[in-house]
Amino acid sequence: MKNYTYSGWKLNGFIALLVNLLMVAAMVYSIVVLATAEAPVVWAIVALVVLAIASFLMLFGYIMLEPNESRVFLFFGNYRGTFYENGFWWVNPFMTAKKLSMRARNLNVDPIKVNDKAGNPILIGLVVVWKIKNDGAYNAVFEIDAPEVVGATSNTRMNVLENFVAVQSDSALRQVAGMYAYDENTKGETEEVTLRSGGDEINDKLTDELNDRLSIAGIEVIEARLNYLAYAPEIAAAMLRRQQADAIISAREKIVEGAVSMVKIALERLSSEEVVELDEERKAAMVSNLLVVLCADEAAQPVVNTGTLHN
């Protein structure tokens, strides 16, 4: 990568403008001399011609750079460096300047359909914050081919770069999405990073992948984050049912765990406080009844037993 700044002629723009005005004043003086002289004055004619040409050419050398802007300069096809200094300047008027913005830009990658690591079709979207690196102006102009915009404006050049970033972002998103599963199929059995739970790790992976792909264009990715993640419509209903089943099973496990604990406490309290003496058969019946009451989806209907447990 070429990494050098502009090293050609440059002059403060206001000083150059003052010189330009002095040239105009000298031209006016030469015209007055020629108008009042009885015979042609050679030096006045030469000075007028030279000053007119020089003053005219100087008009093409003025440039103005705002913060986070740059100009890539060519001298008859030879790269002469990149100008980064803000303000009003005058440079060699025979230079060809290509304007570039060094400001950060957002790219919203619309959700695309890809297959995750498990082969499930998913919809995934991405937001990218990118900019041209300080030493990447040469690459941004000369490493990315744009034959359809030769001689076009700087906005067209930036549009070409945006299109390049969009295509590479799509490709990187597909690759990274294929490296991870959407979520864990078995709850609690693995600690595998997934697209849903990966968070910063997935975003860092995307950022690194994009920086590798876009370095050829002198572009730096400041941040890349997933902004949309869902199952594809054709499997969304089935996956929703699976998630609901997982939730129900998890809830049942909690209910059973709590019910067993409550039954155990009840039996221990009845025994320790000598409320009632229960044999094994009566304990089994009590456990069965308590579990039915505690684990049932609907409220239990009490039945008052006025006899005994035994016929």
Phi, psi and omega in degrees: 000131176286139185215073175213151184266173183299132182233015180271197180294138172206149182209144176307133186299324181289324176294317178298322178295322177296317177299319179298319179292323177296322176298319179296319178297320178294324177296318179297318178298318179297321179295319179296318179299315180295326182286330184263346182283144179285331179233155180303133178258113186298314184297327180291321179294314180298316180297320180297316181294314182296314181295323179295315179295314182296318180295321179294316181292327180298333182297336183270001183260359183278133175224155177224125181247128173272166177304140180063037170235161179210163175231129175263123187253138174236139176243098184052048175092348179265132178290124183244013176113173180242132183263124183243350188286127181287156175117196184255120187226160170237131180232177179306118184292345179276358177283146171260125184252136174243119185276137177226143173264131179261009182283156179287146180227151177260144172228122178258108179275113180300150181306133178239157180267123178223170175257132177281187183300327181275359179089005180280133177287129181227161173253129185218136180235168190212145170241129183238132172251119186223162177203163174280130180294158181300328179255020185250008183297319179301312181296321182297329182269318192252349180265343180253117184283131178218067185296336183283351183238027179298127180078008182277183184280171180294328178298323178294320177299316178294326176295323177297317179295321178298319178295321178297317178296320181296316181295315180292327178294320177299314181295316180295321179296319178296319182292314181293320180298326179286351181270348184228152173279156179298309174206178182282131179281330180243122186287128170078355184269339180226162175241032181293138177289132180238170180295326180285323186257351187295322177058238184296328180296318178294316180296320178295321178297318178296317180298315180295318180296318180291321178298322177296319183284329187262357181297331179298334181262009180069025184255139178246130176268115180283320182204142174223126183221143173290132177241000178204134180206121180199159173290150176296151185305325185292339180239002185298318182295316180296318180291329176294318177297321178296318178296322177295320179296319178299320180294319180295315179299316180298318179295318179299319179300318178295319181296314180297317179300315179293321181295317179298319179296319180293319178297317179299315179297319181298315180296319180294320179292319179297322181285315184290327181267001177053044177291315180206148177266121181242131173277179184297323182293317180290324176299317179298319179295319180295317178300316180300314181295316180296318179296323177296317181293316186283330186260355183288147176288330182247160180295137180284146177265115183291143176236121180274119181264114182265357179254218179245171179287343184246142176284000000 
